[in-house]
Amino acid sequence: MFMKVSEEKFKTNSDATEYLDSTGWVYIGKKGMIRQYHLYKGVSMFAYGGYYSFKVRLYADGHVALYNDNNIRSIIYTGLPSRVWDSKEIYEQEVEILKDFNFKLRGDDYDLIYEIRDEGHNNFCLYKMTKQDPDYGFTTIKPYIKSFDTPHKAFAWAVSDLNT
């Protein structure tokens, strides 16, 4: 059973829709008989592999209500999660893809390597890393070089750049 855990008011419905789309919420459809709303779903990941399933109701006036499927009233929500995924499995798959790509990009032959990081929904940033001191490993050079909408595109760009 889903319980309301938080509410937020956006200036307009389009502001709320833009926020939900940019943070990974999955649109389910229009619901409700008397007071109609748009329903979204998402899974938010927490430390140590924990996750919570959420649903969001977006009303025509920009009012957003966050619902959780667990009885977690002890956890205080101050707003919507800043990043969600379709499911726990999709999150785990993304983590494995990033680990694999980053392992391949960290070859011993390079003094200058790349690292791909998930910086938000459909936003994978490619960072340049440099081996400054062998005892301390790699140091990140910020800001990121490029941003891509998939980790596959970031990996392909990094590999082509390393081979030139």
N, C-alpha and C positions, 0 to 999 in steps of 0.2 A: 504494500500500500504506500503510495507516495504522499509525503507530508510537505507542506509549505515551510521552507526554511529561511527564505529571504525575499525581499521585494526591492525593486529599483524603478525609478521613473526617469525616462528619457524625455528630451524636449519634444521630439516627434517620433512617430512610428517608424519613419525611414531611418532616423538615427539609431534606433534600437535594432532594426533589421540589419543595418550596416555593421553594428558591433557584433551581433550574433554570427553573421556570416564570416567576419574577419577573425573570429576566435575559434572556429571549427564546429559550431553547432550544426546539427543535421536537421533539416526541415522535414517534418512529418506530414503536416497538412493543416487545413482549417478545421476547427472543432467547435463544439458548443452549440446549444440550441437557442438559449435566451441571450446570453452574453458571449458572442463569438470571439474566438482568439486563434492565433497561429501557434501550433505546437512544435517544439524543437526538442531534440534529445542529444545527450552527450555524456561522455565518461571522463571524469577528471582523475588524474593520477596523483598519488601522494608518495611520500618517502617510503622505502622498504616494500614497494610493490603493492601498496594499498590503493584502492580505487573506489570511487562512488559514482553511481549512475544518477543522472539528473534529467529532469524534464523542465522545460521553460514554457510558460504561457506568455505570449505577446499579445496585448490588447490594442485596439485601434488608437487609443490615446497615448501610446508609448509606455504604458505601464507594463512591467515585466515581473512575473512571479516565478521563483525558483523552487522546484520540488525535488525531494530526494526520496529514494526507495528504501532507505534504512531509517531506523529510529535513532537519529544522531543529534538530538536536541542539545547535547552537551557541547557540540562543536558550534562555534559562533561564526556565522557567515555575515560578512559585511558587504557583500555584493556578489556578482556573478563570477564564477571561475574565469581566469584570464586565458585559459587554454583548455580545450576539450578535444576528445577523439571520438570516432564512431563507436569504438568498442575497445575493451582491454586488449584483445587479440591484435587489433590494428596498431595500437600503441606499441606492443611488444615486437611486432614485425618491423615497425619503423626503427626501434632501438637496435634491433639486430642488423638491419641494413646499414645504419650509420656506423655501427661497430665494425662491420665488414669493410665498408668503404674506407674508413679512417685507418684501419689496419693495413690495407693495401697501399694507401697513400704514404705510410710511414716506412718507406724502404730505407735500408741502411746505406744505400748508394747516394742519398741526397742530403745535402747540408741545409737545404731549404725545402720544406714540405708544406702540405696543406692539411687543413682539418675542416670537416663539414660539421656545422652545428645547427640544431633545430632552434630557430629563433622565433617561432610562432607558426600559426596555421599557414601552410603553403609558403613558408619563408625559411629556406635553408641557406645559411650564409657560409661562404668559403673564406676561411682565415688563413693567412700565411703564418707559418711557424718557422722558427729558426733554432738551430742547435748552437746555443751560445756557450754552454759549458757542459761537457759530457757527464759530469757528476750530477747535474741538476735536471737533465733532460731538455725538453723543448720549452721555448717561450713564445707566447702568442704575440703577434704583431697586429695591433688594432689600428684603425678600424678594419672591418672585413673588406675583402677585395671585390666580391660580387655577391649578389643575392639571386637565388634560383627558386622556382616553385616546386621542384622535386629534388631529392638527394641524388637521383640518377643523373640529372643534368649537371649538377655541381661536380659530381665525380668525373663525368665525361670531359668537362671543361678543364678540370685540374690535370687529368691524365694527358690531354692533348697539349696543355701548357708545359708539363714536365718533359714531354717528348720533343719539344721544339728547341 
